[in-house]
Amino acid sequence: MTSAERGRRLITRSLAANSAPQPRTPGSHLGGQGSTGYHVTRMVPAEKDNAARAAAVLCAAAWALMGAAGCSRASSGPAASRPARQAGSLRVVVMDPLARELSCDCLPGYAQRRYGKLCEYLAGRLGRAVGVTFAEYLEPAHVRGADAAHLVIAQQSLALSDANALRITLRPLARLTDRDGNTTLRGHFLVRAGDRAAGLSDLTGCRLLLGSEEFAESHFAALAALAAAGVDRPAGTRTEPAYLNRALAVVEKTADAAVVPSWSLRKMFDTGKVERAWVKDVGRTAPVPFVTVYATGALGDRQAADVRAALLAARSEPALLKALESRDGFVRLTGASGR
């Protein structure tokens, strides 16, 4: 019996019928697209406090699982070296914007990461049930109390921002590679196709739209890129949580330039929500870490090591890599800080 087959017997799911989906607040950073999935009662979060978050967002919840990724590879050990069956379920919060449950189904094969397949694999590998919540932001209910999550899978800057707001510690385990083998993303500066700007140095004094501060590629990395080009922060700079709203503001001439994440370009252009002929890309930020897997205080060091080993071994599972839209699966983080 394969790890996935064993996992299917250990997975616990609560179907959508057991808990009504929570609608997203318009202006969500995911572009205002609805979510689907298997919703978990008790873990449906409440609306965020506007004082703590620029935009109030309601999370959608669901069962499935996700793990880690980084920057070097580890070989998979024999079945005999796998940990014995453990009691209790492993609880995971997934906030990957490319997860199927947090994205639209408008582009077959893209932004449809099937974390349920990873859930099956890990459940079989670790010998324990796996429960996963899909959410846009980390909520207090996700990390506190008897049902606190053991793992958080999210863009690094978002995870660390939420952890700081919640005053919790997250330990990085690994990162997920994309189809090109990258573990990073960038922010792209878009202007109207007919704009005179040809590079970042031409954006002095423009009406600029940035993403929320918790999304590094669309905010702080963007400001750093402008500074490197000799451009001070424009006086008319504003923030807008939704990448699609930022891009459309440029098209509709209510902004001169906008920064959007690299993963959003295909979603906008290939679906026709923003035509390629309407805008042009005049620069990009330095790369920043993307989907990272973190252990919370609810997961012991030995358990975290077991999870990391299982995730790193997933690189030898072609079907799983396809389901996760990943070339190399999960890889180790590098550097003393693990970032």
Buried (B, 14 or more C-beta within 10 A) or exposed (E): EEBBEBBBEBBEBBEBEEBEBBEBBEBBBBBBBEBBBBBBEEBBBEEBEEEEBBBBBBBBBBBBBBBBBBBEBBEBEEEEEBBEEEEEBBBBBBBBBBBBBBBBEBEEEBBBBBBBBBBBBBBBBBBBBBBBBBBBBBBEBBBBEEBBBBBBBBBBBBBBBBBEBBEBEBBBBBBBBBBEEBBBBBBBBBBBEEBEBEEBBBBEEBBBBBBBBBBBBBBBBBBBBBEEBEBEEBEEBBBBBBBBBBBBBBBEEEBBBBBBBBBBBEBBBEEEBBEEEBBBEBBBBBBBBBBBBBBBEBBEEEBBBBBBBBBBBBBEBEEBBEBBBBEBBBBBBEEEEBE
